[in-house]
Structures are given as C-alpha cells and as structure tokens.
Amino acid sequence: MADTVDVPEIPRVLRAPEPVIVVGMVAWLVATVVVAVNDVGGGNALRICLVGLGVGLLGTTIVLVQRAGVRRGARGAQEGLD
C-alpha cells in the first residue's frame, strides 16, 4: 500500500482568472483599433475583433456572476473563485 501525499494548494496568483481576462481584452481592443484605423485584414476582420471583445465581455460577466454566487453561498456557484 502506497503512502498518501498531501498535494499543496496552487497559489491564488496562479489560479486567478483576472490577469488572463485583462490581457485577452486588451489584445482584442488593440486588434480592433488597428483593424479599424488601418483597414487591414479584409472585410471580416473588424467583425471578428468585435466578436472577440464580445466574448471577453461575456466571459467577464460569467466570472462576476459566479463570484457573486459564491459570496451569496448559492449551491450552483463554482467553488474556488473567492
């Protein structure tokens, strides 16, 4: 029988979604500005950039709603977002 090993918890800074969200949103914002100002990338490029921003906003909203649910103690909320 093997001995059990306690696995340490991953530090908060490595599991925080905020840096990833911020970097992604800034990247899509920069891409949108570049495409709009320089008219690069063809006809669909601006639409793709705007959809990228929209998906980022949707993801941010989901994270915020889940966090609010965790704080409220909702049973359906994700754990580990506090």
All heavy atoms as a GROMACS GRO file, in nm:
protein
  585
    1MET      N    1   0.085  -0.118   0.000
    1MET     CA    2   0.000   0.000   0.000
    1MET      C    3   0.089   0.124   0.000
    1MET      O    4   0.181   0.136   0.077
    1MET     CB    5  -0.089  -0.002   0.125
    1MET     CG    6  -0.187   0.108   0.127
    1MET     SD    7  -0.314   0.073   0.246
    1MET     CE    8  -0.301   0.216   0.346
    2ALA      N    9   0.060   0.218  -0.090
    2ALA     CA   10   0.141   0.338  -0.105
    2ALA      C   11   0.100   0.443  -0.001
    2ALA      O   12  -0.016   0.450   0.041
    2ALA     CB   13   0.125   0.395  -0.244
    3ASP      N   14   0.197   0.521   0.040
    3ASP     CA   15   0.169   0.630   0.133
    3ASP      C   16   0.099   0.743   0.057
    3ASP      O   17   0.127   0.769  -0.059
    3ASP     CB   18   0.299   0.685   0.193
    3ASP     CG   19   0.366   0.582   0.283
    3ASP    OD1   20   0.294   0.505   0.348
    3ASP    OD2   21   0.490   0.582   0.287
    4THR      N   22   0.006   0.809   0.124
    4THR     CA   23  -0.061   0.922   0.062
    4THR      C   24   0.023   1.047   0.080
    4THR      O   25   0.087   1.066   0.182
    4THR     CB   26  -0.201   0.944   0.122
    4THR    OG1   27  -0.186   0.970   0.261
    4THR    CG2   28  -0.290   0.824   0.099
    5VAL      N   29   0.020   1.131  -0.021
    5VAL     CA   30   0.099   1.254  -0.018
    5VAL      C   31   0.002   1.371  -0.024
    5VAL      O   32  -0.088   1.374  -0.108
    5VAL     CB   33   0.196   1.260  -0.138
    5VAL    CG1   34   0.272   1.390  -0.140
    5VAL    CG2   35   0.290   1.142  -0.136
    6ASP      N   36   0.021   1.468   0.064
    6ASP     CA   37  -0.060   1.588   0.060
    6ASP      C   38  -0.011   1.678  -0.053
    6ASP      O   39   0.106   1.715  -0.057
    6ASP     CB   40  -0.053   1.664   0.193
    6ASP     CG   41  -0.124   1.589   0.306
    6ASP    OD1   42  -0.216   1.512   0.274
    6ASP    OD2   43  -0.086   1.608   0.421
    7VAL      N   44  -0.101   1.710  -0.143
    7VAL     CA   45  -0.067   1.797  -0.255
    7VAL      C   46  -0.093   1.941  -0.210
    7VAL      O   47  -0.203   1.973  -0.165
    7VAL     CB   48  -0.152   1.764  -0.379
    7VAL    CG1   49  -0.122   1.858  -0.492
    7VAL    CG2   50  -0.131   1.620  -0.419
    8PRO      N   51   0.007   2.028  -0.223
    8PRO     CA   52  -0.014   2.166  -0.180
    8PRO      C   53  -0.113   2.238  -0.272
    8PRO      O   54  -0.125   2.207  -0.390
    8PRO     CB   55   0.125   2.230  -0.190
    8PRO     CG   56   0.198   2.145  -0.288
    8PRO     CD   57   0.141   2.006  -0.275
    9GLU      N   58  -0.183   2.335  -0.217
    9GLU     CA   59  -0.278   2.412  -0.294
    9GLU      C   60  -0.203   2.507  -0.388
    9GLU      O   61  -0.099   2.562  -0.354
    9GLU     CB   62  -0.368   2.494  -0.201
    9GLU     CG   63  -0.478   2.567  -0.272
    9GLU     CD   64  -0.574   2.634  -0.177
    9GLU    OE1   65  -0.597   2.581  -0.068
    9GLU    OE2   66  -0.626   2.740  -0.216
   10ILE      N   67  -0.257   2.524  -0.508
   10ILE     CA   68  -0.197   2.616  -0.604
   10ILE      C   69  -0.215   2.758  -0.553
   10ILE      O   70  -0.324   2.795  -0.509
   10ILE     CB   71  -0.264   2.600  -0.743
   10ILE    CG1   72  -0.242   2.459  -0.796
   10ILE    CG2   73  -0.211   2.704  -0.841
   10ILE    CD1   74  -0.316   2.430  -0.922
   11PRO      N   75  -0.110   2.839  -0.558
   11PRO     CA   76  -0.122   2.976  -0.509
   11PRO      C   77  -0.229   3.056  -0.583
   11PRO      O   78  -0.253   3.034  -0.702
   11PRO     CB   79   0.016   3.037  -0.536
   11PRO     CG   80   0.108   2.922  -0.556
   11PRO     CD   81   0.024   2.808  -0.605
   12ARG      N   82  -0.292   3.147  -0.514
   12ARG     CA   83  -0.401   3.228  -0.570
   12ARG      C   84  -0.357   3.302  -0.696
   12ARG      O   85  -0.431   3.312  -0.793
   12ARG     CB   86  -0.449   3.329  -0.463
   12ARG     CG   87  -0.536   3.440  -0.516
   12ARG     CD   88  -0.681   3.395  -0.523
   12ARG     NE   89  -0.764   3.510  -0.563
   12ARG     CZ   90  -0.837   3.510  -0.673
   12ARG    NH1   91  -0.842   3.406  -0.751
   12ARG    NH2   92  -0.910   3.615  -0.703
   13VAL      N   93  -0.235   3.352  -0.697
   13VAL     CA   94  -0.186   3.429  -0.811
   13VAL      C   95  -0.181   3.343  -0.938
   13VAL      O   96  -0.196   3.396  -1.048
   13VAL     CB   97  -0.049   3.493  -0.780
   13VAL    CG1   98   0.060   3.388  -0.773
   13VAL    CG2   99  -0.016   3.601  -0.880
   14LEU      N  100  -0.163   3.214  -0.927
   14LEU     CA  101  -0.157   3.125  -1.043
   14LEU      C  102  -0.293   3.076  -1.090
   14LEU      O  103  -0.306   3.023  -1.200
   14LEU     CB  104  -0.067   3.006  -1.014
   14LEU     CG  105   0.082   3.037  -0.993
   14LEU    CD1  106   0.158   2.910  -0.960
   14LEU    CD2  107   0.140   3.105  -1.115
   15ARG      N  108  -0.395   3.089  -1.007
   15ARG     CA  109  -0.527   3.042  -1.048
   15ARG      C  110  -0.628   3.155  -1.063
   15ARG      O  111  -0.745   3.132  -1.089
   15ARG     CB  112  -0.581   2.936  -0.952
   15ARG     CG  113  -0.580   2.970  -0.809
   15ARG     CD  114  -0.624   2.853  -0.721
   15ARG     NE  115  -0.605   2.893  -0.583
   15ARG     CZ  116  -0.700   2.949  -0.509
   15ARG    NH1  117  -0.820   2.964  -0.556
   15ARG    NH2  118  -0.672   2.988  -0.387
   16ALA      N  119  -0.581   3.279  -1.054
   16ALA     CA  120  -0.669   3.395  -1.069
   16ALA      C  121  -0.703   3.416  -1.217
   16ALA      O  122  -0.614   3.421  -1.301
   16ALA     CB  123  -0.602   3.518  -1.012
   17PRO      N  124  -0.831   3.429  -1.250
   17PRO     CA  125  -0.869   3.450  -1.389
   17PRO      C  126  -0.852   3.594  -1.438
   17PRO      O  127  -0.847   3.618  -1.558
   17PRO     CB  128  -1.016   3.410  -1.392
   17PRO     CG  129  -1.065   3.436  -1.255
   17PRO     CD  130  -0.948   3.409  -1.164
   18GLU      N  131  -0.839   3.690  -1.346
   18GLU     CA  132  -0.835   3.830  -1.385
   18GLU      C  133  -0.722   3.865  -1.482
   18GLU      O  134  -0.746   3.933  -1.582
   18GLU     CB  135  -0.827   3.921  -1.262
   18GLU     CG  136  -0.947   3.917  -1.174
   18GLU     CD  137  -0.940   3.808  -1.069
   18GLU    OE1  138  -0.840   3.736  -1.062
   18GLU    OE2  139  -1.038   3.796  -0.994
   19PRO      N  140  -0.597   3.822  -1.456
   19PRO     CA  141  -0.489   3.859  -1.550
   19PRO      C  142  -0.514   3.807  -1.691
   19PRO      O  143  -0.488   3.879  -1.789
   19PRO     CB  144  -0.364   3.795  -1.490
   19PRO     CG  145  -0.395   3.776  -1.346
   19PRO     CD  146  -0.543   3.753  -1.339
   20VAL      N  147  -0.566   3.688  -1.702
   20VAL     CA  148  -0.593   3.631  -1.834
   20VAL      C  149  -0.703   3.709  -1.904
   20VAL      O  150  -0.693   3.741  -2.023
   20VAL     CB  151  -0.632   3.481  -1.821
   20VAL    CG1  152  -0.669   3.423  -1.955
   20VAL    CG2  153  -0.519   3.404  -1.757
   21ILE      N  154  -0.807   3.744  -1.830
   21ILE     CA  155  -0.918   3.820  -1.887
   21ILE      C  156  -0.870   3.958  -1.933
   21ILE      O  157  -0.900   4.002  -2.044
   21ILE     CB  158  -1.033   3.833  -1.785
   21ILE    CG1  159  -1.097   3.697  -1.759
   21ILE    CG2  160  -1.136   3.934  -1.831
   21ILE    CD1  161  -1.194   3.694  -1.644
   22VAL      N  162  -0.793   4.025  -1.849
   22VAL     CA  163  -0.746   4.160  -1.882
   22VAL      C  164  -0.655   4.156  -2.005
   22VAL      O  165  -0.671   4.237  -2.098
   22VAL     CB  166  -0.675   4.224  -1.761
   22VAL    CG1  167  -0.602   4.351  -1.802
   22VAL    CG2  168  -0.774   4.252  -1.651
   23VAL      N  169  -0.560   4.063  -2.009
   23VAL     CA  170  -0.468   4.054  -2.123
   23VAL      C  171  -0.546   4.023  -2.251
   23VAL      O  172  -0.521   4.083  -2.356
   23VAL     CB  173  -0.359   3.948  -2.096
   23VAL    CG1  174  -0.280   3.917  -2.222
   23VAL    CG2  175  -0.266   3.996  -1.987
   24GLY      N  176  -0.641   3.933  -2.244
   24GLY     CA  177  -0.721   3.899  -2.361
   24GLY      C  178  -0.803   4.016  -2.411
   24GLY      O  179  -0.808   4.043  -2.532
   25MET      N  180  -0.867   4.087  -2.320
   25MET     CA  181  -0.949   4.202  -2.360
   25MET      C  182  -0.862   4.313  -2.419
   25MET      O  183  -0.901   4.374  -2.519
   25MET     CB  184  -1.028   4.254  -2.239
   25MET     CG  185  -1.135   4.158  -2.190
   25MET     SD  186  -1.273   4.144  -2.302
   25MET     CE  187  -1.348   4.302  -2.280
   26VAL      N  188  -0.746   4.338  -2.360
   26VAL     CA  189  -0.657   4.440  -2.413
   26VAL      C  190  -0.608   4.400  -2.553
   26VAL      O  191  -0.602   4.484  -2.645
   26VAL     CB  192  -0.539   4.467  -2.317
   26VAL    CG1  193  -0.431   4.550  -2.384
   26VAL    CG2  194  -0.588   4.535  -2.191
   27ALA      N  195  -0.576   4.273  -2.571
   27ALA     CA  196  -0.530   4.226  -2.703
   27ALA      C  197  -0.639   4.246  -2.808
   27ALA      O  198  -0.612   4.292  -2.919
   27ALA     CB  199  -0.488   4.080  -2.695
   28TRP      N  200  -0.764   4.210  -2.775
   28TRP     CA  201  -0.873   4.229  -2.871
   28TRP      C  202  -0.900   4.376  -2.896
   28TRP      O  203  -0.932   4.416  -3.008
   28TRP     CB  204  -1.001   4.160  -2.823
   28TRP     CG  205  -1.002   4.014  -2.852
   28TRP    CD1  206  -0.999   3.912  -2.760
   28TRP    CD2  207  -1.003   3.951  -2.980
   28TRP    NE1  208  -0.998   3.792  -2.826
   28TRP    CE2  209  -1.001   3.812  -2.961
   28TRP    CE3  210  -1.006   4.000  -3.110
   28TRP    CZ2  211  -1.002   3.721  -3.065
   28TRP    CZ3  212  -1.006   3.910  -3.215
   28TRP    CH2  213  -1.004   3.772  -3.192
   29LEU      N  214  -0.887   4.459  -2.793
   29LEU     CA  215  -0.907   4.603  -2.810
   29LEU      C  216  -0.801   4.661  -2.903
   29LEU      O  217  -0.834   4.739  -2.995
   29LEU     CB  218  -0.905   4.673  -2.675
   29LEU     CG  219  -0.932   4.823  -2.677
   29LEU    CD1  220  -1.071   4.852  -2.733
   29LEU    CD2  221  -0.916   4.880  -2.539
   30VAL      N  222  -0.675   4.624  -2.882
   30VAL     CA  223  -0.567   4.672  -2.969
   30VAL      C  224  -0.590   4.624  -3.112
   30VAL      O  225  -0.576   4.702  -3.208
   30VAL     CB  226  -0.429   4.625  -2.916
   30VAL    CG1  227  -0.319   4.647  -3.018
   30VAL    CG2  228  -0.396   4.695  -2.785
   31ALA      N  229  -0.626   4.498  -3.128
   31ALA     CA  230  -0.653   4.445  -3.262
   31ALA      C  231  -0.768   4.519  -3.329
   31ALA      O  232  -0.762   4.551  -3.448
   31ALA     CB  233  -0.682   4.296  -3.255
   32THR      N  234  -0.871   4.550  -3.254
   32THR     CA  235  -0.987   4.621  -3.309
   32THR      C  236  -0.946   4.760  -3.356
   32THR      O  237  -0.984   4.803  -3.465
   32THR     CB  238  -1.099   4.631  -3.203
   32THR    OG1  239  -1.135   4.499  -3.162
   32THR    CG2  240  -1.221   4.702  -3.258
   33VAL      N  241  -0.869   4.830  -3.274
   33VAL     CA  242  -0.825   4.965  -3.311
   33VAL      C  243  -0.736   4.960  -3.435
   33VAL      O  244  -0.752   5.040  -3.527
   33VAL     CB  245  -0.753   5.033  -3.192
   33VAL    CG1  246  -0.685   5.162  -3.235
   33VAL    CG2  247  -0.852   5.060  -3.080
   34VAL      N  248  -0.643   4.866  -3.438
   34VAL     CA  249  -0.552   4.854  -3.552
   34VAL      C  250  -0.630   4.825  -3.680
   34VAL      O  251  -0.608   4.886  -3.784
   34VAL     CB  252  -0.445   4.746  -3.528
   34VAL    CG1  253  -0.369   4.710  -3.654
   34VAL    CG2  254  -0.348   4.791  -3.419
   35VAL      N  255  -0.723   4.732  -3.671
   35VAL     CA  256  -0.803   4.697  -3.789
   35VAL      C  257  -0.890   4.814  -3.833
   35VAL      O  258  -0.901   4.843  -3.952
   35VAL     CB  259  -0.888   4.570  -3.761
   35VAL    CG1  260  -0.992   4.550  -3.868
   35VAL    CG2  261  -0.799   4.449  -3.751
   36ALA      N  262  -0.953   4.884  -3.739
   36ALA     CA  263  -1.042   4.994  -3.773
   36ALA      C  264  -0.966   5.112  -3.831
   36ALA      O  265  -1.011   5.173  -3.929
   36ALA     CB  266  -1.121   5.038  -3.650
   37VAL      N  267  -0.851   5.144  -3.773
   37VAL     CA  268  -0.776   5.262  -3.818
   37VAL      C  269  -0.704   5.235  -3.950
   37VAL      O  270  -0.705   5.320  -4.040
   37VAL     CB  271  -0.674   5.306  -3.709
   37VAL    CG1  272  -0.577   5.410  -3.762
   37VAL    CG2  273  -0.748   5.358  -3.587
   38ASN      N  274  -0.642   5.119  -3.963
   38ASN     CA  275  -0.560   5.090  -4.080
   38ASN      C  276  -0.636   5.013  -4.189
   38ASN      O  277  -0.578   4.987  -4.295
   38ASN     CB  278  -0.435   5.012  -4.041
   38ASN     CG  279  -0.346   5.093  -3.951
   38ASN    OD1  280  -0.333   5.214  -3.968
   38ASN    ND2  281  -0.285   5.028  -3.853
   39ASP      N  282  -0.756   4.974  -4.162
   39ASP     CA  283  -0.837   4.897  -4.257
   39ASP      C  284  -0.760   4.776  -4.312
   39ASP      O  285  -0.748   4.756  -4.432
   39ASP     CB  286  -0.884   4.987  -4.372
   39ASP     CG  287  -0.996   4.923  -4.453
   39ASP    OD1  288  -1.073   4.844  -4.394
   39ASP    OD2  289  -1.006   4.951  -4.574
   40VAL      N  290  -0.707   4.697  -4.218
   40VAL     CA  291  -0.632   4.576  -4.256
   40VAL      C  292  -0.715   4.452  -4.227
   40VAL      O  293  -0.808   4.454  -4.147
   40VAL     CB  294  -0.497   4.567  -4.179
   40VAL    CG1  295  -0.406   4.679  -4.218
   40VAL    CG2  296  -0.518   4.563  -4.030
   41GLY      N  297  -0.680   4.344  -4.293
   41GLY     CA  298  -0.740   4.216  -4.260
   41GLY      C  299  -0.863   4.177  -4.340
   41GLY      O  300  -0.924   4.074  -4.313
   42GLY      N  301  -0.903   4.255  -4.435
   42GLY     CA  302  -1.018   4.216  -4.514
   42GLY      C  303  -1.150   4.259  -4.452
   42GLY      O  304  -1.155   4.326  -4.350
   43GLY      N  305  -1.258   4.215  -4.514
   43GLY     CA  306  -1.392   4.257  -4.475
   43GLY      C  307  -1.440   4.205  -4.341
   43GLY      O  308  -1.518   4.272  -4.273
   44ASN      N  309  -1.398   4.087  -4.302
   44ASN     CA  310  -1.449   4.028  -4.178
   44ASN      C  311  -1.362   4.057  -4.056
   44ASN      O  312  -1.400   4.023  -3.945
   44ASN     CB  313  -1.461   3.876  -4.193
   44ASN     CG  314  -1.575   3.838  -4.285
   44ASN    OD1  315  -1.674   3.909  -4.293
   44ASN    ND2  316  -1.561   3.726  -4.353
   45ALA      N  317  -1.247   4.118  -4.074
   45ALA     CA  318  -1.153   4.136  -3.964
   45ALA      C  319  -1.212   4.220  -3.851
   45ALA      O  320  -1.198   4.185  -3.734
   45ALA     CB  321  -1.023   4.198  -4.014
   46LEU      N  322  -1.278   4.330  -3.885
   46LEU     CA  323  -1.336   4.414  -3.781
   46LEU      C  324  -1.446   4.340  -3.706
   46LEU      O  325  -1.454   4.347  -3.583
   46LEU     CB  326  -1.389   4.544  -3.840
   46LEU     CG  327  -1.441   4.647  -3.739
   46LEU    CD1  328  -1.331   4.684  -3.640
   46LEU    CD2  329  -1.494   4.769  -3.809
   47ARG      N  330  -1.528   4.265  -3.778
   47ARG     CA  331  -1.633   4.186  -3.713
   47ARG      C  332  -1.574   4.082  -3.619
   47ARG      O  333  -1.624   4.060  -3.509
   47ARG     CB  334  -1.722   4.117  -3.816
   47ARG     CG  335  -1.843   4.199  -3.849
   47ARG     CD  336  -1.930   4.126  -3.943
   47ARG     NE  337  -1.876   4.165  -4.075
   47ARG     CZ  338  -1.915   4.118  -4.188
   47ARG    NH1  339  -2.007   4.027  -4.194
   47ARG    NH2  340  -1.864   4.160  -4.300
   48ILE      N  341  -1.467   4.018  -3.661
   48ILE     CA  342  -1.401   3.917  -3.577
   48ILE      C  343  -1.347   3.981  -3.450
   48ILE      O  344  -1.361   3.926  -3.339
   48ILE     CB  345  -1.291   3.844  -3.656
   48ILE    CG1  346  -1.354   3.758  -3.765
   48ILE    CG2  347  -1.202   3.761  -3.564
   48ILE    CD1  348  -1.256   3.702  -3.865
   49CYS      N  349  -1.285   4.098  -3.464
   49CYS     CA  350  -1.233   4.168  -3.346
   49CYS      C  351  -1.346   4.207  -3.250
   49CYS      O  352  -1.332   4.194  -3.128
   49CYS     CB  353  -1.155   4.291  -3.389
   49CYS     SG  354  -0.999   4.256  -3.470
   50LEU      N  355  -1.455   4.256  -3.304
   50LEU     CA  356  -1.569   4.294  -3.219
   50LEU      C  357  -1.629   4.172  -3.150
   50LEU      O  358  -1.670   4.180  -3.033
   50LEU     CB  359  -1.673   4.367  -3.302
   50LEU     CG  360  -1.629   4.506  -3.352
   50LEU    CD1  361  -1.734   4.564  -3.447
   50LEU    CD2  362  -1.602   4.599  -3.237
   51VAL      N  363  -1.634   4.060  -3.220
   51VAL     CA  364  -1.684   3.937  -3.157
   51VAL      C  365  -1.588   3.893  -3.046
   51VAL      O  366  -1.631   3.848  -2.940
   51VAL     CB  367  -1.704   3.825  -3.262
   51VAL    CG1  368  -1.727   3.691  -3.196
   51VAL    CG2  369  -1.820   3.859  -3.353
   52GLY      N  370  -1.458   3.908  -3.068
   52GLY     CA  371  -1.361   3.876  -2.964
   52GLY      C  372  -1.383   3.960  -2.840
   52GLY      O  373  -1.379   3.910  -2.727
   53LEU      N  374  -1.408   4.089  -2.859
   53LEU     CA  375  -1.440   4.176  -2.745
   53LEU      C  376  -1.570   4.132  -2.677
   53LEU      O  377  -1.580   4.131  -2.554
   53LEU     CB  378  -1.452   4.321  -2.791
   53LEU     CG  379  -1.322   4.394  -2.819
   53LEU    CD1  380  -1.351   4.529  -2.883
   53LEU    CD2  381  -1.243   4.412  -2.692
   54GLY      N  382  -1.669   4.095  -2.757
   54GLY     CA  383  -1.796   4.049  -2.700
   54GLY      C  384  -1.781   3.922  -2.619
   54GLY      O  385  -1.840   3.909  -2.510
   55VAL      N  386  -1.701   3.829  -2.669
   55VAL     CA  387  -1.678   3.705  -2.594
   55VAL      C  388  -1.605   3.735  -2.463
   55VAL      O  389  -1.634   3.677  -2.359
   55VAL     CB  390  -1.599   3.603  -2.681
   55VAL    CG1  391  -1.551   3.486  -2.598
   55VAL    CG2  392  -1.686   3.555  -2.795
   56GLY      N  393  -1.511   3.829  -2.468
   56GLY     CA  394  -1.442   3.870  -2.346
   56GLY      C  395  -1.538   3.930  -2.244
   56GLY      O  396  -1.529   3.902  -2.125
   57LEU      N  397  -1.629   4.014  -2.292
   57LEU     CA  398  -1.729   4.072  -2.201
   57LEU      C  399  -1.821   3.964  -2.144
   57LEU      O  400  -1.856   3.968  -2.026
   57LEU     CB  401  -1.811   4.178  -2.274
   57LEU     CG  402  -1.739   4.308  -2.303
   57LEU    CD1  403  -1.827   4.399  -2.390
   57LEU    CD2  404  -1.703   4.378  -2.174
   58LEU      N  405  -1.860   3.869  -2.227
   58LEU     CA  406  -1.944   3.759  -2.180
   58LEU      C  407  -1.871   3.678  -2.073
   58LEU      O  408  -1.928   3.646  -1.968
   58LEU     CB  409  -1.985   3.670  -2.296
   58LEU     CG  410  -2.066   3.545  -2.261
   58LEU    CD1  411  -2.201   3.585  -2.202
   58LEU    CD2  412  -2.084   3.458  -2.382
   59GLY      N  413  -1.745   3.646  -2.099
   59GLY     CA  414  -1.667   3.570  -2.001
   59GLY      C  415  -1.650   3.645  -1.870
   59GLY      O  416  -1.659   3.588  -1.762
   60THR      N  417  -1.626   3.776  -1.881
   60THR     CA  418  -1.612   3.859  -1.760
   60THR      C  419  -1.742   3.858  -1.681
   60THR      O  420  -1.742   3.845  -1.559
   60THR     CB  421  -1.575   4.002  -1.799
   60THR    OG1  422  -1.452   4.000  -1.872
   60THR    CG2  423  -1.559   4.091  -1.677
   61THR      N  424  -1.854   3.870  -1.752
   61THR     CA  425  -1.985   3.867  -1.685
   61THR      C  426  -2.008   3.735  -1.614
   61THR      O  427  -2.054   3.733  -1.499
   61THR     CB  428  -2.096   3.893  -1.788
   61THR    OG1  429  -2.072   4.017  -1.852
   61THR    CG2  430  -2.232   3.894  -1.723
   62ILE      N  431  -1.973   3.626  -1.678
   62ILE     CA  432  -1.991   3.494  -1.616
   62ILE      C  433  -1.907   3.481  -1.491
   62ILE      O  434  -1.955   3.434  -1.386
   62ILE     CB  435  -1.958   3.382  -1.718
   62ILE    CG1  436  -2.066   3.377  -1.826
   62ILE    CG2  437  -1.945   3.246  -1.648
   62ILE    CD1  438  -2.032   3.287  -1.942
   63VAL      N  439  -1.781   3.524  -1.496
   63VAL     CA  440  -1.695   3.517  -1.378
   63VAL      C  441  -1.752   3.603  -1.265
   63VAL      O  442  -1.757   3.559  -1.149
   63VAL     CB  443  -1.550   3.561  -1.413
   63VAL    CG1  444  -1.467   3.583  -1.287
   63VAL    CG2  445  -1.484   3.458  -1.502
   64LEU      N  446  -1.799   3.724  -1.297
   64LEU     CA  447  -1.855   3.810  -1.193
   64LEU      C  448  -1.982   3.753  -1.131
   64LEU      O  449  -2.002   3.759  -1.010
   64LEU     CB  450  -1.881   3.950  -1.250
   64LEU     CG  451  -1.757   4.030  -1.288
   64LEU    CD1  452  -1.797   4.161  -1.356
   64LEU    CD2  453  -1.669   4.055  -1.169
   65VAL      N  454  -2.068   3.694  -1.215
   65VAL     CA  455  -2.192   3.633  -1.163
   65VAL      C  456  -2.159   3.513  -1.075
   65VAL      O  457  -2.219   3.494  -0.969
   65VAL     CB  458  -2.285   3.594  -1.280
   65VAL    CG1  459  -2.398   3.505  -1.234
   65VAL    CG2  460  -2.340   3.718  -1.347
   66GLN      N  461  -2.062   3.432  -1.118
   66GLN     CA  462  -2.023   3.316  -1.037
   66GLN      C  463  -1.964   3.360  -0.903
   66GLN      O  464  -1.990   3.301  -0.800
   66GLN     CB  465  -1.922   3.229  -1.113
   66GLN     CG  466  -1.983   3.149  -1.224
   66GLN     CD  467  -2.077   3.042  -1.172
   66GLN    OE1  468  -2.057   2.983  -1.067
   66GLN    NE2  469  -2.183   3.017  -1.246
   67ARG      N  470  -1.881   3.464  -0.906
   67ARG     CA  471  -1.824   3.514  -0.780
   67ARG      C  472  -1.932   3.565  -0.686
   67ARG      O  473  -1.926   3.542  -0.566
   67ARG     CB  474  -1.725   3.626  -0.809
   67ARG     CG  475  -1.593   3.576  -0.847
   67ARG     CD  476  -1.488   3.675  -0.808
   67ARG     NE  477  -1.360   3.616  -0.838
   67ARG     CZ  478  -1.261   3.678  -0.895
   67ARG    NH1  479  -1.273   3.805  -0.925
   67ARG    NH2  480  -1.149   3.616  -0.918
   68ALA      N  481  -2.029   3.636  -0.742
   68ALA     CA  482  -2.140   3.684  -0.658
   68ALA      C  483  -2.215   3.566  -0.598
   68ALA      O  484  -2.256   3.569  -0.482
   68ALA     CB  485  -2.233   3.772  -0.741
   69GLY      N  486  -2.232   3.460  -0.677
   69GLY     CA  487  -2.298   3.340  -0.626
   69GLY      C  488  -2.218   3.274  -0.515
   69GLY      O  489  -2.275   3.225  -0.417
   70VAL      N  490  -2.088   3.272  -0.528
   70VAL     CA  491  -2.002   3.215  -0.422
   70VAL      C  492  -2.018   3.296  -0.294
   70VAL      O  493  -2.032   3.241  -0.185
   70VAL     CB  494  -1.854   3.210  -0.467
   70VAL    CG1  495  -1.762   3.183  -0.351
   70VAL    CG2  496  -1.834   3.107  -0.576
   71ARG      N  497  -2.016   3.428  -0.308
   71ARG     CA  498  -2.029   3.514  -0.189
   71ARG      C  499  -2.166   3.497  -0.123
   71ARG      O  500  -2.177   3.505  -0.001
   71ARG     CB  501  -2.007   3.660  -0.227
   71ARG     CG  502  -1.860   3.693  -0.237
   71ARG     CD  503  -1.838   3.843  -0.252
   71ARG     NE  504  -1.755   3.859  -0.370
   71ARG     CZ  505  -1.791   3.917  -0.483
   71ARG    NH1  506  -1.910   3.970  -0.496
   71ARG    NH2  507  -1.709   3.925  -0.584
   72ARG      N  508  -2.270   3.477  -0.206
   72ARG     CA  509  -2.405   3.456  -0.153
   72ARG      C  510  -2.421   3.318  -0.092
   72ARG      O  511  -2.514   3.293  -0.016
   72ARG     CB  512  -2.508   3.469  -0.265
   72ARG     CG  513  -2.557   3.603  -0.293
   72ARG     CD  514  -2.682   3.602  -0.382
   72ARG     NE  515  -2.688   3.494  -0.480
   72ARG     CZ  516  -2.643   3.500  -0.604
   72ARG    NH1  517  -2.584   3.608  -0.647
   72ARG    NH2  518  -2.655   3.399  -0.686
   73GLY      N  519  -2.335   3.225  -0.134
   73GLY     CA  520  -2.349   3.089  -0.086
   73GLY      C  521  -2.443   3.006  -0.172
   73GLY      O  522  -2.496   2.904  -0.124
   74ALA      N  523  -2.463   3.045  -0.296
   74ALA     CA  524  -2.552   2.971  -0.386
   74ALA      C  525  -2.497   2.830  -0.411
   74ALA      O  526  -2.377   2.812  -0.430
   74ALA     CB  527  -2.568   3.046  -0.518
   75ARG      N  528  -2.586   2.732  -0.413
   75ARG     CA  529  -2.543   2.594  -0.431
   75ARG      C  530  -2.485   2.568  -0.570
   75ARG      O  531  -2.398   2.485  -0.588
   75ARG     CB  532  -2.660   2.498  -0.406
   75ARG     CG  533  -2.697   2.491  -0.260
   75ARG     CD  534  -2.799   2.384  -0.236
   75ARG     NE  535  -2.918   2.406  -0.319
   75ARG     CZ  536  -3.012   2.317  -0.339
   75ARG    NH1  537  -3.003   2.198  -0.282
   75ARG    NH2  538  -3.117   2.344  -0.413
   76GLY      N  539  -2.534   2.636  -0.672
   76GLY     CA  540  -2.490   2.613  -0.808
   76GLY      C  541  -2.365   2.689  -0.848
   76GLY      O  542  -2.319   2.676  -0.961
   77ALA      N  543  -2.310   2.769  -0.760
   77ALA     CA  544  -2.194   2.851  -0.794
   77ALA      C  545  -2.066   2.766  -0.795
   77ALA      O  546  -2.054   2.669  -0.720
   77ALA     CB  547  -2.178   2.965  -0.695
   78GLN      N  548  -1.973   2.805  -0.883
   78GLN     CA  549  -1.844   2.739  -0.887
   78GLN      C  550  -1.770   2.762  -0.757
   78GLN      O  551  -1.783   2.867  -0.695
   78GLN     CB  552  -1.760   2.796  -1.000
   78GLN     CG  553  -1.770   2.722  -1.128
   78GLN     CD  554  -1.674   2.778  -1.230
   78GLN    OE1  555  -1.690   2.891  -1.269
   78GLN    NE2  556  -1.580   2.700  -1.272
   79GLU      N  557  -1.688   2.667  -0.720
   79GLU     CA  558  -1.607   2.683  -0.600
   79GLU      C  559  -1.468   2.726  -0.638
   79GLU      O  560  -1.422   2.702  -0.749
   79GLU     CB  561  -1.601   2.551  -0.522
   79GLU     CG  562  -1.735   2.509  -0.468
   79GLU     CD  563  -1.728   2.381  -0.390
   79GLU    OE1  564  -1.617   2.341  -0.351
   79GLU    OE2  565  -1.833   2.319  -0.370
   80GLY      N  566  -1.400   2.794  -0.547
   80GLY     CA  567  -1.262   2.835  -0.571
   80GLY      C  568  -1.249   2.969  -0.639
   80GLY      O  569  -1.141   3.006  -0.681
   81LEU      N  570  -1.356   3.046  -0.649
   81LEU     CA  571  -1.349   3.176  -0.713
   81LEU      C  572  -1.340   3.290  -0.612
   81LEU      O  573  -1.340   3.405  -0.649
   81LEU     CB  574  -1.473   3.200  -0.802
   81LEU     CG  575  -1.484   3.113  -0.924
   81LEU    CD1  576  -1.614   3.140  -0.996
   81LEU    CD2  577  -1.367   3.134  -1.018
   82ASP      N  578  -1.331   3.258  -0.486
   82ASP     CA  579  -1.328   3.363  -0.384
   82ASP      C  580  -1.196   3.432  -0.374
   82ASP      O  581  -1.100   3.406  -0.431
   82ASP     CB  582  -1.364   3.307  -0.248
   82ASP     CG  583  -1.289   3.179  -0.214
   82ASP    OD1  584  -1.212   3.131  -0.299
   82ASP    OD2  585  -1.310   3.127  -0.104
   0.00000   0.00000   0.00000
